[in-house]
Amino acid sequence: MAKACNLVSQNKEGDALMETVEIVEADLDRKDHQKAVVDLIDAYAMDPMGNGGPLPGHVKEALVPGLKKHPTTLILLAMIGREAVGIAVCFIGFSTFAARPLINVHDLAVLPAHRGSGVGRRLLDAVARKAREMGCCKVTLEVLENNRRALKVYAAAGFARASYTVEAGGALFFAKKL
């Protein structure tokens, strides 16, 4: 799954820097990947478009064991050298209308210092490649309606509001806390 690409970003002085970003499938048996997953999800949780605050300690401790136990977990990491700068936490589902698997992107996050440099788009492209390899019928995700930056990234990557029939209208995402 590793695929390297060069991205151009800017340093504080505005000078262009060429960075090689590699997308890798996380190995949750590796300590460095475990740490990257927890750190990236914690950073995402702190964002106003995430959860608005850090993950509680008990969640940080339970995150990797829970992901390892879940049978359809798929996690991709965006790496610059040894630093994880982005993550796509996905789960494999199944479409009853297509009788084929699908991939749901549950979390997509890029560290603030690397946003706007194409890392999120590279992660989404890697998810789509993996979905095609698996014979999936689609890739799904949810996004907060006021997350304008993410909406632009998703639209540029070919995502649109789900609609199955004109009569039914667009799909909405609901949740019930337990």
C-alpha positions, 0 to 999 in steps of 0.5 A, spaced: 500 500 500 506 504 500 505 509 495 510 515 495 508 522 492 512 529 493 508 535 496 510 542 496 509 546 502 512 552 505 516 554 511 515 560 515 519 564 511 514 562 505 520 558 501 517 552 498 519 545 501 519 539 497 516 533 502 515 526 500 509 523 503 508 516 503 501 513 505 502 506 508 497 501 511 498 501 519 500 495 522 497 496 529 502 491 532 507 496 531 508 501 537 510 506 532 504 505 528 500 505 535 503 511 537 501 515 531 494 513 531 493 515 538 496 522 537 493 523 530 486 521 533 487 526 539 490 531 535 483 531 531 479 530 537 482 537 539 480 540 533 473 544 533 471 540 527 473 534 531 471 533 538 473 540 541 477 537 546 483 532 547 481 524 548 480 522 555 485 518 558 481 512 558 479 512 551 487 513 549 488 507 552 482 503 549 483 506 542 488 501 539 486 495 543 479 496 540 481 498 533 485 491 533 479 487 536 474 490 530 474 485 525 474 490 519 479 496 521 483 499 516 487 505 517 492 508 512 497 513 515 500 519 511 508 519 513 513 524 512 520 520 513 518 517 520 513 523 522 505 521 521 502 527 519 495 524 517 490 518 518 484 515 515 481 510 519 476 506 515 471 500 516 469 495 511 462 495 510 457 491 506 452 494 501 446 490 500 443 494 494 450 492 490 452 485 494 459 488 495 463 491 500 464 498 501 469 502 505 467 507 510 472 513 512 470 514 519 476 519 521 480 523 516 485 528 519 491 531 517 495 535 522 494 543 522 502 544 519 500 540 513 493 542 511 493 545 504 499 541 502 495 535 499 496 530 504 488 529 505 487 528 498 493 523 498 489 519 503 483 519 500 486 517 493 489 511 497 483 509 500 479 509 493 485 505 491 484 500 496 477 499 495 478 498 488 483 492 490 478 489 494 472 490 489 468 495 493 462 498 490 463 505 493 467 509 499 463 513 504 464 518 509 461 523 513 462 531 514 460 536 518 456 541 514 460 547 517 467 544 515 468 548 509 475 546 508 473 538 508 468 539 504 472 542 498 477 536 499 472 531 499 468 535 493 475 535 489 476 528 490 469 526 487 465 525 493 458 528 493 452 528 498 449 521 497 442 520 493 439 514 491 433 516 488 430 523 486 424 521 490 428 519 496 432 526 496 439 526 499 442 522 505 442 524 512 447 522 517 443 520 524 446 518 531 443 516 537 448 516 543 448 510 548 
